[in-house]
Amino acid sequence: MNGPRGIPFVVSAPSGTGKTTVCRAVVERDGQVEFSISHTTRPRRQGEEDGVHYYFVSAEAFAETVAAGGFVEHAEYAGNQYGTSWASIDGPLAAGRDLLLEVEVQGARQLRSRRDDARLVFLLPPSWEALESRLRGRGTDSEDAIGKRLETAHVELAAVHQFDYAIVNEDAAEATDALLAIIHAERSGSTGEVRERFDRARVVEGLKGILPIPGRS
Ligand code: 5GP
């Protein structure tokens, strides 16, 4: 195939930032971008379909794929394994379709170092209070579990420094527009304006004192 290749857009955010809502809205609004389907060992939740939301596999099958070098990135998160297979991204990218890879931060780091074509976007909550109240608002987790997620969120926030772009998700519709603007700019090759608007250093600076983002390590 000789057309332009698709671009893998990697999106990460601390749990409770509203990443899934924004990513779904982007895929709905832009017919040229689709979700990459990950493999996971976590149990299927109600409403999830194998081969649609994830490929749900056993720990043994996952380990075999790791050993065979079948994953472009993989990581453990909350006791389960998650990974993006080469097979799941090669076809769409070669066919010129852009991909949205919704991964946690360790996976994003691996993609950063293994794929020159990856564009990394970090979604930030507007404040620590907003993150806390979103996590509590789900009403599904115990105080203990919420505490653990907040601890993890603190570590995850530090990863923002390795991303190309940062978007503050104060309002899901605006964050969706922002992510679409980045995708369209990268696709057209003229990224000057979005690079400035969503420059991570600038966005992080703007959140100083509002969100506890650890410095560069
Ligand atoms: P959940 O279990 O809630 O669907 O996902 C838990 C976390 O794993 C989320 O941060 C999600 O973005 C991340 N995740 C989903 N798929 C992958 C993947 O293929 N690789 C990595 N590294 N993380 C993933």
Residues whose N, C-alpha, C, O or C-beta is under 5 A from the ligand:
A	BS01	5GP	S38 H39 H74 A75 Y77 Y82 G83 T84 E102 V103 E104 G107
